[in-house]
């Protein structure tokens, strides 16, 4: 799978999870929301694993490293243009 | 306590550069109206909350504000110069 695809899917899933978590903070008994939240997390964890295996670590102290070289330090970093994927259609 | 992931929280696309707007954003970065200040206020106030809901909300919003202000830093002149140099 292409890096852009995986990264944009992971970004979307994480964003959904954060948003739902904020909702659940004030509605902790909402079982429907919790179910969706857990589902999103499951998928996000899978996508995160795929991304990290193919494209390198996302976290400096929680992601497994290549035994020969600490890839974490490598370019590109998120503030560099080449890091990010193109948005569909590009009209923003 | 904090986890940094090497990815943006949401995609950023600047359709048209606007130096006047960038200037405005820079002046709002620090100081009482800035996101950074707000983040620290949320994170400090959570300690005096009583209900778990209140603690959770202040905690999570404080973290979100910290993330946003960390992205805002890219607007600062020194950083944006570095960005335009690197590819």
Backbone of each chain as nested JSON, in Angstrom:
{
  "chains": [
    {"id": "A", "residues": [
      {"number": 1, "name": "UNK", "atoms": {"N": [0.846, -1.198, 0.0], "CA": [0.0, 0.0, 0.0], "C": [0.872, 1.236, 0.0]}},
      {"number": 2, "name": "UNK", "atoms": {"N": [0.401, 2.254, -0.673], "CA": [1.187, 3.481, -0.782], "C": [1.213, 4.26, 0.513]}},
      {"number": 3, "name": "UNK", "atoms": {"N": [2.35, 4.919, 0.737], "CA": [2.536, 5.639, 1.989], "C": [1.46, 6.709, 2.192]}},
      {"number": 4, "name": "UNK", "atoms": {"N": [1.157, 7.447, 1.133], "CA": [0.165, 8.516, 1.248], "C": [-1.178, 7.983, 1.724]}},
      {"number": 5, "name": "UNK", "atoms": {"N": [-1.546, 6.825, 1.12], "CA": [-2.832, 6.225, 1.488], "C": [-2.861, 5.857, 2.964]}},
      {"number": 6, "name": "UNK", "atoms": {"N": [-1.808, 5.151, 3.392], "CA": [-1.775, 4.66, 4.772], "C": [-1.74, 5.829, 5.743]}},
      {"number": 7, "name": "UNK", "atoms": {"N": [-0.905, 6.829, 5.425], "CA": [-0.768, 7.957, 6.336], "C": [-2.064, 8.737, 6.448]}},
      {"number": 8, "name": "UNK", "atoms": {"N": [-2.748, 8.941, 5.314], "CA": [-3.977, 9.73, 5.404], "C": [-5.057, 8.942, 6.125]}},
      {"number": 9, "name": "UNK", "atoms": {"N": [-5.097, 7.624, 5.955], "CA": [-6.072, 6.814, 6.682], "C": [-5.781, 6.864, 8.185]}},
      {"number": 10, "name": "UNK", "atoms": {"N": [-4.505, 6.764, 8.544], "CA": [-4.15, 6.787, 9.965], "C": [-4.476, 8.142, 10.576]}},
      {"number": 11, "name": "UNK", "atoms": {"N": [-4.179, 9.221, 9.849], "CA": [-4.482, 10.56, 10.333], "C": [-5.979, 10.707, 10.583]}},
      {"number": 12, "name": "UNK", "atoms": {"N": [-6.779, 10.229, 9.615], "CA": [-8.23, 10.339, 9.757], "C": [-8.726, 9.557, 10.968]}},
      {"number": 13, "name": "UNK", "atoms": {"N": [-8.242, 8.326, 11.124], "CA": [-8.703, 7.491, 12.234], "C": [-8.32, 8.092, 13.573]}},
      {"number": 14, "name": "UNK", "atoms": {"N": [-7.094, 8.565, 13.687], "CA": [-6.668, 9.162, 14.951], "C": [-7.496, 10.395, 15.269]}},
      {"number": 15, "name": "UNK", "atoms": {"N": [-7.787, 11.179, 14.25], "CA": [-8.577, 12.388, 14.469], "C": [-9.968, 12.023, 14.979]}},
      {"number": 16, "name": "UNK", "atoms": {"N": [-10.569, 10.987, 14.362], "CA": [-11.896, 10.533, 14.812], "C": [-11.833, 10.078, 16.258]}},
      {"number": 17, "name": "UNK", "atoms": {"N": [-10.762, 9.352, 16.593], "CA": [-10.65, 8.83, 17.952], "C": [-10.54, 9.967, 18.959]}},
      {"number": 18, "name": "UNK", "atoms": {"N": [-9.733, 10.981, 18.648], "CA": [-9.583, 12.113, 19.568], "C": [-10.912, 12.834, 19.752]}},
      {"number": 19, "name": "UNK", "atoms": {"N": [-11.607, 13.028, 18.642], "CA": [-12.894, 13.711, 18.694], "C": [-13.894, 12.952, 19.551]}},
      {"number": 20, "name": "UNK", "atoms": {"N": [-13.998, 11.64, 19.315], "CA": [-14.909, 10.806, 20.102], "C": [-14.523, 10.807, 21.569]}},
      {"number": 21, "name": "UNK", "atoms": {"N": [-13.226, 10.805, 21.844], "CA": [-12.788, 10.804, 23.238], "C": [-13.25, 12.067, 23.94]}},
      {"number": 22, "name": "UNK", "atoms": {"N": [-13.178, 13.202, 23.24], "CA": [-13.646, 14.449, 23.84], "C": [-15.14, 14.375, 24.132]}},
      {"number": 23, "name": "UNK", "atoms": {"N": [-15.912, 13.767, 23.231], "CA": [-17.341, 13.603, 23.465], "C": [-17.587, 12.688, 24.66]}},
      {"number": 24, "name": "UNK", "atoms": {"N": [-16.869, 11.579, 24.689], "CA": [-17.09, 10.598, 25.75], "C": [-16.67, 11.121, 27.115]}},
      {"number": 25, "name": "UNK", "atoms": {"N": [-15.785, 12.128, 27.142], "CA": [-15.412, 12.716, 28.431], "C": [-16.63, 13.234, 29.175]}},
      {"number": 26, "name": "UNK", "atoms": {"N": [-17.591, 13.802, 28.423], "CA": [-18.768, 14.351, 29.086], "C": [-19.986, 13.456, 28.94]}},
      {"number": 27, "name": "UNK", "atoms": {"N": [-19.876, 12.378, 28.154], "CA": [-20.984, 11.433, 28.008], "C": [-20.472, 10.021, 28.214]}},
      {"number": 28, "name": "UNK", "atoms": {"N": [-19.958, 9.729, 29.411], "CA": [-19.269, 8.449, 29.598], "C": [-20.193, 7.238, 29.527]}},
      {"number": 29, "name": "UNK", "atoms": {"N": [-21.537, 7.463, 29.574], "CA": [-22.433, 6.311, 29.551], "C": [-22.994, 6.001, 28.179]}},
      {"number": 30, "name": "UNK", "atoms": {"N": [-22.53, 6.706, 27.17], "CA": [-23.091, 6.538, 25.839], "C": [-22.496, 5.307, 25.166]}},
      {"number": 31, "name": "UNK", "atoms": {"N": [-23.261, 4.188, 25.24], "CA": [-22.68, 2.918, 24.794], "C": [-22.43, 2.883, 23.3]}},
      {"number": 32, "name": "UNK", "atoms": {"N": [-23.308, 3.545, 22.53], "CA": [-23.094, 3.558, 21.076], "C": [-21.774, 4.222, 20.736]}},
      {"number": 33, "name": "UNK", "atoms": {"N": [-21.547, 5.358, 21.374], "CA": [-20.31, 6.079, 21.068], "C": [-19.09, 5.264, 21.474]}},
      {"number": 34, "name": "UNK", "atoms": {"N": [-19.197, 4.571, 22.599], "CA": [-18.057, 3.767, 23.058], "C": [-17.77, 2.658, 22.059]}},
      {"number": 35, "name": "UNK", "atoms": {"N": [-18.857, 2.065, 21.531], "CA": [-18.654, 0.974, 20.572], "C": [-17.923, 1.479, 19.331]}},
      {"number": 36, "name": "UNK", "atoms": {"N": [-18.387, 2.607, 18.817], "CA": [-17.723, 3.159, 17.636], "C": [-16.278, 3.505, 17.953]}},
      {"number": 37, "name": "UNK", "atoms": {"N": [-16.071, 4.109, 19.138], "CA": [-14.712, 4.483, 19.542], "C": [-13.8, 3.256, 19.55]}},
      {"number": 38, "name": "UNK", "atoms": {"N": [-14.254, 2.159, 20.149], "CA": [-13.405, 0.959, 20.209], "C": [-13.112, 0.405, 18.82]}},
      {"number": 39, "name": "UNK", "atoms": {"N": [-14.139, 0.446, 17.963], "CA": [-13.922, -0.02, 16.586], "C": [-12.866, 0.802, 15.876]}},
      {"number": 40, "name": "UNK", "atoms": {"N": [-12.992, 2.122, 16.006], "CA": [-12.026, 3.005, 15.363], "C": [-10.629, 2.727, 15.881]}},
      {"number": 41, "name": "UNK", "atoms": {"N": [-10.52, 2.51, 17.196], "CA": [-9.208, 2.232, 17.771], "C": [-8.601, 0.966, 17.205]}},
      {"number": 42, "name": "UNK", "atoms": {"N": [-9.462, -0.074, 17.073], "CA": [-8.949, -1.333, 16.539], "C": [-8.359, -1.125, 15.164]}},
      {"number": 43, "name": "UNK", "atoms": {"N": [-9.118, -0.401, 14.318], "CA": [-8.605, -0.189, 12.963], "C": [-7.356, 0.681, 12.995]}},
      {"number": 44, "name": "UNK", "atoms": {"N": [-7.382, 1.724, 13.843], "CA": [-6.223, 2.613, 13.906], "C": [-4.971, 1.847, 14.318]}},
      {"number": 45, "name": "UNK", "atoms": {"N": [-5.115, 0.939, 15.274], "CA": [-3.934, 0.184, 15.689], "C": [-3.403, -0.687, 14.565]}},
      {"number": 46, "name": "UNK", "atoms": {"N": [-4.334, -1.265, 13.786], "CA": [-3.879, -2.079, 12.657], "C": [-3.139, -1.233, 11.64]}},
      {"number": 47, "name": "UNK", "atoms": {"N": [-3.741, -0.07, 11.3], "CA": [-3.115, 0.789, 10.296], "C": [-1.779, 1.315, 10.796]}},
      {"number": 48, "name": "UNK", "atoms": {"N": [-1.724, 1.607, 12.09], "CA": [-0.462, 2.106, 12.659], "C": [0.631, 1.06, 12.508]}},
      {"number": 49, "name": "UNK", "atoms": {"N": [0.259, -0.199, 12.782], "CA": [1.256, -1.267, 12.63], "C": [1.743, -1.358, 11.201]}},
      {"number": 50, "name": "UNK", "atoms": {"N": [0.791, -1.285, 10.256], "CA": [1.169, -1.359, 8.842], "C": [2.111, -0.221, 8.497]}},
      {"number": 51, "name": "UNK", "atoms": {"N": [1.744, 0.99, 8.908], "CA": [2.569, 2.148, 8.571], "C": [3.977, 1.999, 9.142]}},
      {"number": 52, "name": "UNK", "atoms": {"N": [4.048, 1.633, 10.428], "CA": [5.369, 1.603, 11.064], "C": [6.26, 0.522, 10.489]}},
      {"number": 53, "name": "UNK", "atoms": {"N": [5.642, -0.594, 10.087], "CA": [6.461, -1.653, 9.523], "C": [7.058, -1.241, 8.202]}},
      {"number": 54, "name": "UNK", "atoms": {"N": [6.233, -0.565, 7.381], "CA": [6.712, -0.255, 6.044], "C": [7.467, 1.059, 5.974]}},
      {"number": 55, "name": "UNK", "atoms": {"N": [7.081, 2.034, 6.749], "CA": [7.588, 3.376, 6.513], "C": [8.343, 3.961, 7.685]}},
      {"number": 56, "name": "UNK", "atoms": {"N": [8.539, 3.171, 8.732], "CA": [9.388, 3.665, 9.804], "C": [8.608, 4.09, 11.024]}},
      {"number": 57, "name": "UNK", "atoms": {"N": [9.33, 4.395, 12.099], "CA": [8.707, 4.652, 13.4], "C": [7.934, 5.965, 13.427]}},
      {"number": 58, "name": "UNK", "atoms": {"N": [6.839, 5.959, 14.211], "CA": [6.057, 7.18, 14.386], "C": [6.354, 7.849, 15.72]}},
      {"number": 59, "name": "UNK", "atoms": {"N": [6.917, 7.068, 16.646], "CA": [7.163, 7.611, 17.981], "C": [8.595, 7.284, 18.38]}},
      {"number": 60, "name": "UNK", "atoms": {"N": [9.215, 8.217, 19.109], "CA": [10.63, 8.015, 19.358], "C": [10.913, 7.026, 20.471]}},
      {"number": 61, "name": "UNK", "atoms": {"N": [9.902, 6.751, 21.33], "CA": [10.218, 5.799, 22.393], "C": [9.147, 4.734, 22.535]}},
      {"number": 62, "name": "UNK", "atoms": {"N": [8.271, 4.616, 21.515], "CA": [7.278, 3.551, 21.605], "C": [7.262, 2.661, 20.382]}},
      {"number": 63, "name": "UNK", "atoms": {"N": [8.0, 3.064, 19.367], "CA": [7.991, 2.275, 18.133], "C": [9.257, 1.448, 18.051]}},
      {"number": 64, "name": "UNK", "atoms": {"N": [9.096, 0.218, 17.606], "CA": [10.262, -0.644, 17.427], "C": [11.191, -0.053, 16.382]}},
      {"number": 65, "name": "UNK", "atoms": {"N": [12.465, -0.292, 16.576], "CA": [13.442, 0.29, 15.666], "C": [14.149, -0.789, 14.871]}},
      {"number": 66, "name": "UNK", "atoms": {"N": [14.567, -0.418, 13.677], "CA": [15.462, -1.228, 12.876], "C": [16.708, -1.527, 13.707]}},
      {"number": 67, "name": "UNK", "atoms": {"N": [17.069, -2.818, 13.824], "CA": [18.189, -3.147, 14.712], "C": [19.532, -2.54, 14.304]}},
      {"number": 68, "name": "UNK", "atoms": {"N": [19.64, -2.11, 13.02], "CA": [20.956, -1.616, 12.607], "C": [21.092, -0.107, 12.751]}},
      {"number": 69, "name": "UNK", "atoms": {"N": [19.933, 0.597, 12.804], "CA": [20.037, 2.049, 12.675], "C": [18.771, 2.665, 13.247]}},
      {"number": 70, "name": "UNK", "atoms": {"N": [18.902, 3.74, 14.047], "CA": [17.739, 4.346, 14.699], "C": [17.034, 5.257, 13.712]}},
      {"number": 71, "name": "UNK", "atoms": {"N": [16.138, 4.635, 12.934], "CA": [15.498, 5.346, 11.831], "C": [14.708, 6.567, 12.243]}},
      {"number": 72, "name": "UNK", "atoms": {"N": [14.359, 6.632, 13.504], "CA": [13.541, 7.756, 13.977], "C": [14.106, 9.093, 13.527]}},
      {"number": 73, "name": "UNK", "atoms": {"N": [15.443, 9.235, 13.519], "CA": [16.048, 10.531, 13.25], "C": [15.93, 10.938, 11.791]}},
      {"number": 74, "name": "UNK", "atoms": {"N": [15.513, 10.023, 10.915], "CA": [15.527, 10.306, 9.479], "C": [14.495, 11.332, 9.026]}},
      {"number": 75, "name": "UNK", "atoms": {"N": [14.853, 12.021, 7.948], "CA": [13.881, 12.824, 7.209], "C": [12.892, 11.889, 6.547]}},
      {"number": 76, "name": "UNK", "atoms": {"N": [11.749, 12.331, 6.049], "CA": [11.262, 13.684, 6.269], "C": [10.534, 13.841, 7.608]}},
      {"number": 77, "name": "UNK", "atoms": {"N": [10.51, 15.048, 8.109], "CA": [9.755, 15.356, 9.315], "C": [8.463, 16.062, 8.904]}},
      {"number": 78, "name": "UNK", "atoms": {"N": [7.444, 16.056, 9.787], "CA": [6.113, 16.506, 9.344], "C": [6.051, 17.95, 8.863]}},
      {"number": 79, "name": "UNK", "atoms": {"N": [7.02, 18.808, 9.262], "CA": [6.951, 20.187, 8.821], "C": [7.578, 20.386, 7.443]}},
      {"number": 80, "name": "UNK", "atoms": {"N": [8.158, 19.334, 6.891], "CA": [8.722, 19.434, 5.55], "C": [7.666, 19.064, 4.528]}},
      {"number": 81, "name": "UNK", "atoms": {"N": [7.687, 19.787, 3.401], "CA": [6.598, 19.609, 2.445], "C": [6.51, 18.183, 1.923]}},
      {"number": 82, "name": "UNK", "atoms": {"N": [7.673, 17.554, 1.739], "CA": [7.668, 16.218, 1.139], "C": [7.077, 15.167, 2.073]}},
      {"number": 83, "name": "UNK", "atoms": {"N": [6.845, 15.528, 3.349], "CA": [6.322, 14.536, 4.28], "C": [4.859, 14.235, 3.999]}},
      {"number": 84, "name": "UNK", "atoms": {"N": [4.127, 15.272, 3.575], "CA": [2.676, 15.15, 3.592], "C": [2.099, 14.714, 2.272]}},
      {"number": 85, "name": "UNK", "atoms": {"N": [0.894, 14.116, 2.377], "CA": [0.243, 13.594, 1.198], "C": [-0.54, 14.725, 0.547]}},
      {"number": 86, "name": "UNK", "atoms": {"N": [-0.831, 14.546, -0.733], "CA": [-1.635, 15.533, -1.44], "C": [-3.096, 15.301, -1.071]}},
      {"number": 87, "name": "UNK", "atoms": {"N": [-3.818, 16.377, -0.897], "CA": [-5.239, 16.232, -0.608], "C": [-5.974, 15.979, -1.902]}},
      {"number": 88, "name": "UNK", "atoms": {"N": [-7.019, 15.153, -1.808], "CA": [-7.746, 14.8, -3.03], "C": [-8.31, 16.055, -3.663]}},
      {"number": 89, "name": "UNK", "atoms": {"N": [-8.129, 16.207, -4.988], "CA": [-8.719, 17.338, -5.671], "C": [-7.951, 18.621, -5.456]}},
      {"number": 90, "name": "UNK", "atoms": {"N": [-7.343, 18.791, -4.284], "CA": [-6.456, 19.919, -4.013], "C": [-7.14, 21.262, -3.924]}},
      {"number": 91, "name": "UNK", "atoms": {"N": [-8.455, 21.342, -4.076], "CA": [-9.097, 22.653, -3.929], "C": [-9.503, 22.81, -2.477]}},
      {"number": 92, "name": "UNK", "atoms": {"N": [-8.824, 23.658, -1.742], "CA": [-9.122, 23.782, -0.328], "C": [-9.494, 25.206, 0.022]}}
    ]},
    {"id": "B", "residues": [
      {"number": 1, "name": "UNK", "atoms": {"N": [3.616, 10.718, 29.947], "CA": [2.729, 11.873, 29.999], "C": [2.454, 12.434, 28.607]}},
      {"number": 2, "name": "UNK", "atoms": {"N": [3.49, 12.594, 27.846], "CA": [3.282, 13.123, 26.494], "C": [3.818, 12.122, 25.479]}},
      {"number": 3, "name": "UNK", "atoms": {"N": [3.069, 11.98, 24.387], "CA": [3.564, 11.163, 23.29], "C": [3.623, 12.047, 22.063]}},
      {"number": 4, "name": "UNK", "atoms": {"N": [4.738, 12.042, 21.369], "CA": [4.825, 12.784, 20.124], "C": [4.849, 11.787, 18.984]}},
      {"number": 5, "name": "UNK", "atoms": {"N": [3.93, 11.943, 18.05], "CA": [3.957, 11.062, 16.875], "C": [4.378, 11.871, 15.679]}},
      {"number": 6, "name": "UNK", "atoms": {"N": [5.221, 11.257, 14.851], "CA": [5.767, 11.966, 13.718], "C": [4.738, 11.996, 12.6]}},
      {"number": 7, "name": "UNK", "atoms": {"N": [3.662, 12.742, 12.85], "CA": [2.672, 12.969, 11.809], "C": [1.823, 14.146, 12.237]}},
      {"number": 8, "name": "UNK", "atoms": {"N": [1.178, 14.793, 11.242], "CA": [0.319, 15.927, 11.561], "C": [-1.03, 15.425, 12.031]}},
      {"number": 9, "name": "UNK", "atoms": {"N": [-1.695, 16.212, 12.854], "CA": [-2.991, 15.788, 13.357], "C": [-4.058, 15.878, 12.26]}},
      {"number": 10, "name": "UNK", "atoms": {"N": [-3.903, 16.868, 11.382], "CA": [-4.807, 16.976, 10.232], "C": [-4.018, 17.575, 9.084]}},
      {"number": 11, "name": "UNK", "atoms": {"N": [-4.447, 17.318, 7.869], "CA": [-3.668, 17.825, 6.734], "C": [-3.731, 19.347, 6.657]}},
      {"number": 12, "name": "UNK", "atoms": {"N": [-2.647, 19.939, 6.216], "CA": [-2.566, 21.387, 6.081], "C": [-2.324, 21.709, 4.618]}},
      {"number": 13, "name": "UNK", "atoms": {"N": [-3.157, 22.577, 4.067], "CA": [-2.961, 22.96, 2.673], "C": [-3.144, 24.461, 2.584]}},
      {"number": 14, "name": "UNK", "atoms": {"N": [-2.094, 25.156, 2.202], "CA": [-2.211, 26.601, 2.067], "C": [-2.464, 26.904, 0.609]}},
      {"number": 15, "name": "UNK", "atoms": {"N": [-3.695, 27.372, 0.333], "CA": [-4.062, 27.592, -1.06], "C": [-3.412, 28.86, -1.584]}},
      {"number": 16, "name": "UNK", "atoms": {"N": [-3.433, 29.903, -0.73], "CA": [-2.893, 31.189, -1.139], "C": [-2.102, 31.745, 0.023]}},
      {"number": 17, "name": "UNK", "atoms": {"N": [-0.856, 32.151, -0.236], "CA": [-0.068, 32.694, 0.852], "C": [-0.587, 34.08, 1.215]}},
      {"number": 18, "name": "UNK", "atoms": {"N": [-0.663, 34.359, 2.496], "CA": [-1.2, 35.629, 2.964], "C": [-0.307, 36.176, 4.06]}},
      {"number": 19, "name": "UNK", "atoms": {"N": [0.67, 36.997, 3.689], "CA": [1.641, 37.467, 4.689], "C": [0.985, 38.314, 5.772]}},
      {"number": 20, "name": "UNK", "atoms": {"N": [-0.071, 39.043, 5.438], "CA": [-0.736, 39.858, 6.453], "C": [-1.36, 38.976, 7.513]}},
      {"number": 21, "name": "UNK", "atoms": {"N": [-1.973, 37.872, 7.053], "CA": [-2.592, 36.943, 7.999], "C": [-1.526, 36.255, 8.848]}},
      {"number": 22, "name": "UNK", "atoms": {"N": [-0.428, 35.908, 8.187], "CA": [0.655, 35.24, 8.925], "C": [1.175, 36.153, 10.023]}},
      {"number": 23, "name": "UNK", "atoms": {"N": [1.295, 37.445, 9.679], "CA": [1.763, 38.428, 10.67], "C": [0.826, 38.444, 11.867]}},
      {"number": 24, "name": "UNK", "atoms": {"N": [-0.468, 38.435, 11.583], "CA": [-1.454, 38.465, 12.661], "C": [-1.339, 37.236, 13.534]}},
      {"number": 25, "name": "UNK", "atoms": {"N": [-1.19, 36.081, 12.892], "CA": [-1.096, 34.833, 13.649], "C": [0.115, 34.877, 14.575]}},
      {"number": 26, "name": "UNK", "atoms": {"N": [1.226, 35.413, 14.042], "CA": [2.446, 35.466, 14.841], "C": [2.239, 36.328, 16.083]}},
      {"number": 27, "name": "UNK", "atoms": {"N": [1.532, 37.475, 15.931], "CA": [1.369, 38.34, 17.102], "C": [0.484, 37.679, 18.152]}},
      {"number": 28, "name": "UNK", "atoms": {"N": [-0.377, 36.758, 17.712], "CA": [-1.277, 36.112, 18.669], "C": [-0.679, 34.86, 19.287]}},
      {"number": 29, "name": "UNK", "atoms": {"N": [0.529, 34.487, 18.851], "CA": [1.063, 33.193, 19.273], "C": [1.272, 33.133, 20.794]}},
      {"number": 30, "name": "UNK", "atoms": {"N": [2.001, 34.088, 21.304], "CA": [2.227, 34.097, 22.746], "C": [1.179, 34.968, 23.414]}},
      {"number": 31, "name": "UNK", "atoms": {"N": [1.384, 35.311, 24.641], "CA": [0.507, 36.282, 25.271], "C": [-0.818, 35.691, 25.745]}},
      {"number": 32, "name": "UNK", "atoms": {"N": [-1.662, 36.543, 26.32], "CA": [-2.861, 36.066, 27.01], "C": [-3.907, 35.446, 26.078]}},
      {"number": 33, "name": "UNK", "atoms": {"N": [-3.938, 35.853, 24.786], "CA": [-4.968, 35.302, 23.901], "C": [-4.458, 34.126, 23.095]}},
      {"number": 34, "name": "UNK", "atoms": {"N": [-3.221, 33.773, 23.268], "CA": [-2.643, 32.726, 22.431], "C": [-3.065, 31.337, 22.865]}},
      {"number": 35, "name": "UNK", "atoms": {"N": [-2.926, 30.415, 21.914], "CA": [-3.309, 29.015, 22.158], "C": [-2.431, 28.397, 23.236]}},
      {"number": 36, "name": "UNK", "atoms": {"N": [-1.169, 28.791, 23.255], "CA": [-0.233, 28.224, 24.222], "C": [-0.661, 28.581, 25.638]}},
      {"number": 37, "name": "UNK", "atoms": {"N": [-1.012, 29.858, 25.812], "CA": [-1.5, 30.289, 27.115], "C": [-2.75, 29.534, 27.521]}},
      {"number": 38, "name": "UNK", "atoms": {"N": [-3.656, 29.374, 26.561], "CA": [-4.892, 28.636, 26.845], "C": [-4.584, 27.209, 27.271]}},
      {"number": 39, "name": "UNK", "atoms": {"N": [-3.651, 26.589, 26.572], "CA": [-3.285, 25.199, 26.899], "C": [-2.82, 25.109, 28.344]}},
      {"number": 40, "name": "UNK", "atoms": {"N": [-1.941, 26.038, 28.732], "CA": [-1.412, 25.98, 30.094], "C": [-2.496, 26.252, 31.13]}},
      {"number": 41, "name": "UNK", "atoms": {"N": [-3.437, 27.135, 30.772], "CA": [-4.534, 27.389, 31.711], "C": [-5.396, 26.161, 31.902]}},
      {"number": 42, "name": "UNK", "atoms": {"N": [-5.748, 25.477, 30.805], "CA": [-6.52, 24.229, 30.93], "C": [-5.775, 23.234, 31.793]}},
      {"number": 43, "name": "UNK", "atoms": {"N": [-4.482, 23.083, 31.481], "CA": [-3.714, 22.05, 32.174], "C": [-3.505, 22.389, 33.643]}},
      {"number": 44, "name": "UNK", "atoms": {"N": [-3.469, 23.67, 33.982], "CA": [-3.354, 24.005, 35.402], "C": [-4.682, 23.865, 36.116]}},
      {"number": 45, "name": "UNK", "atoms": {"N": [-5.767, 24.258, 35.462], "CA": [-7.076, 24.247, 36.115], "C": [-7.587, 22.848, 36.385]}},
      {"number": 46, "name": "UNK", "atoms": {"N": [-7.116, 21.873, 35.617], "CA": [-7.64, 20.512, 35.807], "C": [-7.389, 20.009, 37.221]}},
      {"number": 47, "name": "UNK", "atoms": {"N": [-6.315, 20.533, 37.877], "CA": [-5.966, 20.01, 39.195], "C": [-7.001, 20.376, 40.251]}},
      {"number": 48, "name": "UNK", "atoms": {"N": [-7.76, 21.46, 40.006], "CA": [-8.724, 21.847, 41.029], "C": [-10.144, 21.417, 40.688]}},
      {"number": 49, "name": "UNK", "atoms": {"N": [-10.298, 20.548, 39.691], "CA": [-11.631, 20.064, 39.35], "C": [-12.059, 18.961, 40.307]}},
      {"number": 50, "name": "UNK", "atoms": {"N": [-13.403, 18.856, 40.465], "CA": [-13.921, 17.882, 41.422], "C": [-14.397, 16.618, 40.738]}},
      {"number": 51, "name": "UNK", "atoms": {"N": [-15.235, 16.779, 39.692], "CA": [-15.781, 15.584, 39.056], "C": [-14.785, 15.025, 38.045]}},
      {"number": 52, "name": "UNK", "atoms": {"N": [-14.837, 13.696, 37.829], "CA": [-13.936, 13.083, 36.84], "C": [-14.166, 13.634, 35.434]}},
      {"number": 53, "name": "UNK", "atoms": {"N": [-15.466, 13.941, 35.104], "CA": [-15.746, 14.499, 33.776], "C": [-14.982, 15.798, 33.558]}},
      {"number": 54, "name": "UNK", "atoms": {"N": [-15.024, 16.666, 34.561], "CA": [-14.375, 17.973, 34.428], "C": [-12.874, 17.807, 34.273]}},
      {"number": 55, "name": "UNK", "atoms": {"N": [-12.299, 16.911, 35.078], "CA": [-10.857, 16.697, 34.971], "C": [-10.498, 16.2, 33.583]}},
      {"number": 56, "name": "UNK", "atoms": {"N": [-11.323, 15.259, 33.069], "CA": [-11.029, 14.67, 31.764], "C": [-11.128, 15.722, 30.66]}},
      {"number": 57, "name": "UNK", "atoms": {"N": [-12.195, 16.543, 30.719], "CA": [-12.384, 17.547, 29.671], "C": [-11.224, 18.537, 29.657]}},
      {"number": 58, "name": "UNK", "atoms": {"N": [-10.869, 19.079, 30.828], "CA": [-9.785, 20.066, 30.867], "C": [-8.473, 19.441, 30.426]}},
      {"number": 59, "name": "UNK", "atoms": {"N": [-8.262, 18.197, 30.833], "CA": [-7.041, 17.517, 30.441], "C": [-6.961, 17.366, 28.928]}},
      {"number": 60, "name": "UNK", "atoms": {"N": [-8.042, 16.827, 28.331], "CA": [-8.008, 16.523, 26.904], "C": [-7.992, 17.782, 26.05]}},
      {"number": 61, "name": "UNK", "atoms": {"N": [-8.727, 18.82, 26.465], "CA": [-8.703, 20.057, 25.688], "C": [-7.354, 20.735, 25.837]}},
      {"number": 62, "name": "UNK", "atoms": {"N": [-6.778, 20.671, 27.041], "CA": [-5.444, 21.238, 27.238], "C": [-4.437, 20.588, 26.311]}},
      {"number": 63, "name": "UNK", "atoms": {"N": [-4.561, 19.272, 26.155], "CA": [-3.655, 18.566, 25.254], "C": [-3.901, 18.996, 23.813]}},
      {"number": 64, "name": "UNK", "atoms": {"N": [-5.177, 19.135, 23.414], "CA": [-5.478, 19.574, 22.048], "C": [-4.915, 20.961, 21.785]}},
      {"number": 65, "name": "UNK", "atoms": {"N": [-5.047, 21.877, 22.754], "CA": [-4.491, 23.222, 22.57], "C": [-2.982, 23.177, 22.444]}},
      {"number": 66, "name": "UNK", "atoms": {"N": [-2.348, 22.287, 23.204], "CA": [-0.891, 22.174, 23.081], "C": [-0.504, 21.717, 21.694]}},
      {"number": 67, "name": "UNK", "atoms": {"N": [-1.288, 20.777, 21.149], "CA": [-0.989, 20.302, 19.798], "C": [-1.133, 21.428, 18.79]}},
      {"number": 68, "name": "UNK", "atoms": {"N": [-2.207, 22.22, 18.917], "CA": [-2.432, 23.302, 17.956], "C": [-1.342, 24.346, 18.05]}},
      {"number": 69, "name": "UNK", "atoms": {"N": [-0.959, 24.694, 19.265], "CA": [0.064, 25.738, 19.381], "C": [1.404, 25.211, 18.895]}},
      {"number": 70, "name": "UNK", "atoms": {"N": [1.622, 23.904, 19.006], "CA": [2.848, 23.339, 18.473], "C": [2.869, 23.451, 16.955]}},
      {"number": 71, "name": "UNK", "atoms": {"N": [1.699, 23.376, 16.293], "CA": [1.656, 23.562, 14.85], "C": [1.795, 25.028, 14.499]}},
      {"number": 72, "name": "UNK", "atoms": {"N": [1.221, 25.905, 15.339], "CA": [1.3, 27.344, 15.062], "C": [2.735, 27.822, 15.013]}},
      {"number": 73, "name": "UNK", "atoms": {"N": [3.615, 27.123, 15.726], "CA": [5.004, 27.564, 15.785], "C": [5.616, 27.622, 14.388]}},
      {"number": 74, "name": "UNK", "atoms": {"N": [5.037, 26.855, 13.438], "CA": [5.574, 26.866, 12.078], "C": [5.401, 28.226, 11.41]}},
      {"number": 75, "name": "UNK", "atoms": {"N": [4.504, 29.057, 11.95], "CA": [4.308, 30.375, 11.357], "C": [5.403, 31.353, 11.764]}},
      {"number": 76, "name": "UNK", "atoms": {"N": [6.129, 31.033, 12.841], "CA": [7.117, 31.988, 13.323], "C": [8.219, 32.167, 12.292]}},
      {"number": 77, "name": "UNK", "atoms": {"N": [8.739, 33.382, 12.158], "CA": [9.643, 33.709, 11.049], "C": [10.832, 32.772, 10.933]}},
      {"number": 78, "name": "UNK", "atoms": {"N": [11.514, 32.5, 12.027], "CA": [12.704, 31.664, 11.949], "C": [12.383, 30.287, 11.421]}},
      {"number": 79, "name": "UNK", "atoms": {"N": [11.291, 29.723, 11.921], "CA": [10.916, 28.364, 11.531], "C": [10.476, 28.315, 10.082]}},
      {"number": 80, "name": "UNK", "atoms": {"N": [9.701, 29.307, 9.666], "CA": [9.184, 29.23, 8.289], "C": [10.305, 29.414, 7.292]}},
      {"number": 81, "name": "UNK", "atoms": {"N": [11.357, 30.161, 7.703], "CA": [12.518, 30.262, 6.823], "C": [13.166, 28.887, 6.645]}},
      {"number": 82, "name": "UNK", "atoms": {"N": [13.278, 28.144, 7.765], "CA": [13.877, 26.822, 7.691], "C": [13.059, 25.908, 6.81]}},
      {"number": 83, "name": "UNK", "atoms": {"N": [11.741, 26.035, 6.934], "CA": [10.877, 25.15, 6.154], "C": [11.059, 25.423, 4.671]}},
      {"number": 84, "name": "UNK", "atoms": {"N": [11.136, 26.714, 4.298], "CA": [11.236, 27.004, 2.87], "C": [12.589, 26.577, 2.331]}},
      {"number": 85, "name": "UNK", "atoms": {"N": [13.606, 26.483, 3.228], "CA": [14.909, 26.016, 2.772], "C": [14.912, 24.516, 2.563]}},
      {"number": 86, "name": "UNK", "atoms": {"N": [14.273, 23.805, 3.507], "CA": [14.291, 22.35, 3.388], "C": [13.166, 21.916, 2.475]}},
      {"number": 87, "name": "UNK", "atoms": {"N": [13.267, 20.71, 1.969], "CA": [12.21, 20.251, 1.064], "C": [11.577, 18.999, 1.605]}}
    ]}
  ]
}
